[in-house]
Amino acid sequence: MDVRSQVSMVFHLDKCIGCHTCSIACKNVWTDRKGTEYMWWNNVETKPGTGYPTKWEDQEEYRGGWELIDGKLRLKSTGKARIVPNIFHNPSQPSMDDYYEPWTYRYEDLFNAPEGDDQPTAVPISKVTGELIDIEAGPNWDDDLGGSEIYAKNDPNMASLTPEQQSQMMAIERLVFFYLPRICNHCLNPSCVASCPSGALYKRGEDGIVLIDQNVCRAWRSCIAACPYKKTYFNWNAGKSEKCILCFPRLETGQAPACFHSCVGRIRYLGVLLYDADKIEDVASRKDEELIDAHRDMVLDPHDPAVIAGARANGIHDSVVESAQNSPVYKFVKDWKIALPPHVEYRTLPMLFYVPPLLPVMSQRNGDTIESVSEDLFHAFDQARAPLEYLGNLLGGGNTGKVSYALRKQMAVRLWRRAVTVGDITKEAAEAALREADCTPEEADEIFKLSTTATFDDRFVIPPMHREEAIEMMKDTDDHRRETGFGFLTGPRRGS
Amino acid sequence: MPRTRRTTRCCALLAALFLAVAAGRVAAQTPADDFKQSCSSCHTIGGGPLTGPDLKNVAKRKDRAWLRRFILDPAGVLASGDPYAKELLAAAGGVQMPPVAGMTGDRADALLDLIEAESAKERSKFAGSTVSDRPLTDDDVEHGRAVFLGTTRLENGGPSCVSCHAMGDIGWLGGGRLGPDLTKVFERYKDRRRLAAWLTAPATETMLPTFKDHPISDDEILGLVAYFRHAAAESEEDTAPRALVFILLGLAGTMGALVAFNNVWSGRFRSVRKALVENVRKGGA
């Protein structure tokens, strides 16, 4: 057993209102520099939809993640035969158009326009070239456009659905959408790290945050093709790739990452998971249907004395283990099993988990009239507008079992709380529902509490980073003993 | 400070040692070697004129100061309108003596001493090239052609001529462009003896260092002379269109390569999103 610690995340999709506050917080902090205009380290996309960049889930286009060949893990994006003919240009990357060409408006036109019959307008100009552009797409172009011909219909998760299911998802009054906020998953088996020819990407030992060393990056852009979630980006100005850093400077000072902190719907949870690094290769090479369970099994119980001893032997501080014991992520992923990794079939073992959304049917078309069915809050979830198969493709590794387990439990918690607070459902009926959902009244109360009234400190259990110890692993701190606070090891260079 | 003084002395000693070594290296080349490499391609001592005049007893024809000046800067002396220099230029058929790379006053003196000493001998070892003057055959032409193209390796390991020089009769690409076109070189030298002498010790700035340690053998020179004479007689003077063809071929090759690359990597500007939009537009219309 090789115990490591990983700062992990849960996004509760049933609570996301799609306000993009997280994206804006991230953009303002990290990607408002020249060359990064098009990057959204945090983005929120409407599902069903093709997302950002367009169709990022289509690995036939982008060749991200791992594939199993004769039981061995291989990067999909590269290999000995592919690397030579494509050495100067990796054809599997998204183009600027697949992200979007960033733009602003020429606001001075509003003031400088000569007098005329028409109101002056601020014309859009490209933030890359400065020229006039026709805006054709944006990072959330299909926002709230469930059912759209171009974007929703081409969602790769829809491909395996029956034509009836597909047309139902597009049908008027039944069309469905929910929001999928995405950041880097800080995977346990990151294909971006594996693909880098310069060795610029690394996973921080103490907290598992995946970073790109800006001094080592040589702009090969292999990581951009290799990441199946398309969460590494190329800065065309700096000539280096960049990605979400999980706001590690904030984490190191005990603050939640900007997107977590700013989340209006309070959908985000952050905490440490201890996992067994010896199992990574074995787990990542399992069959598709075993992946979710195997991934969950890697996560170790932080109360187990053997795990605690293993953690101590690996230099994990007791305070980090304690933080892992209070981790809300551990509860969602391990105890309650209602948070699932996105597209686990890419085999990168993402450490960001999603609680699937319930998506009740709110209204129904009956002949020529539209009936509101909103009084029925507790519908059968397998009748939900988003077919289970769709959510299974997104969060279940292609299977519906785990998703329906998570949805059934969430529904049972609602019934239980309805019985407790309103009383129009009998406790017996609610308890029966809980039993059916593999849940107890105590667990239901806990789920309810963490999903609704949890405070900042309940949602974000940030481990002490112990940078002093992490640094001692790399260099002798006595070298800089009397220099504390004087200058930088490397001076910061900010964008112009 | 004693320490500083010692350091200074050490430095001075080192510098002196270095200078001595450097001087030794220069001195390692004897005037005889120098003459062979720098002068013998155009001059003999007692072997009659080649491109330049025979230097036997040159000290009696002109005073030493003038000779020294001319060796150091032939172009300067000519430009100053010196009548004797003009006479020499006319005698050499208008070929001006090129400046000798790295020529110094001391070297010029050493060379003049050598010429004087050699002039006194009955037969100087610089009386002319040792290349045979037997009649040239078709086999010689073939051999010379092979040497020029490098299909036969040069005996002493020198590079083949085609790497820098072009010839009119070796196809459209013609050969290298670094050195001059040699199609009509035989007409320029007029005489196989001169050409052979020149090849024994090529003295231009580019050829001298290249062939200094890998001289062309007498046998090869004979072949090359035969080949040059044959080529000069057979080919027409058409260097200008050939240069143009060379450039056009280059352009066409580049275009061809670009077109090929464009096809092989035709997917590089693909856009996933635009394809989706196009699909729907086509379907909708």
HADDOCK unambig.tbl for C-alpha pairs under 7 A between the chains (distance, minus, plus):
assign (segid A and resid 54 and name CA) (segid B and resid 272 and name CA) 6.55 0.50 0.50
assign (segid A and resid 54 and name CA) (segid B and resid 273 and name CA) 5.75 0.50 0.50
assign (segid A and resid 91 and name CA) (segid B and resid 267 and name CA) 6.71 0.50 0.50
assign (segid A and resid 91 and name CA) (segid B and resid 268 and name CA) 5.31 0.50 0.50
assign (segid A and resid 95 and name CA) (segid B and resid 271 and name CA) 6.03 0.50 0.50
assign (segid A and resid 97 and name CA) (segid B and resid 271 and name CA) 6.51 0.50 0.50
assign (segid A and resid 98 and name CA) (segid B and resid 271 and name CA) 6.21 0.50 0.50
assign (segid A and resid 98 and name CA) (segid B and resid 272 and name CA) 6.16 0.50 0.50
assign (segid A and resid 98 and name CA) (segid B and resid 273 and name CA) 5.51 0.50 0.50
assign (segid A and resid 150 and name CA) (segid B and resid 276 and name CA) 6.22 0.50 0.50
assign (segid A and resid 150 and name CA) (segid B and resid 277 and name CA) 6.15 0.50 0.50
assign (segid A and resid 150 and name CA) (segid B and resid 280 and name CA) 6.41 0.50 0.50
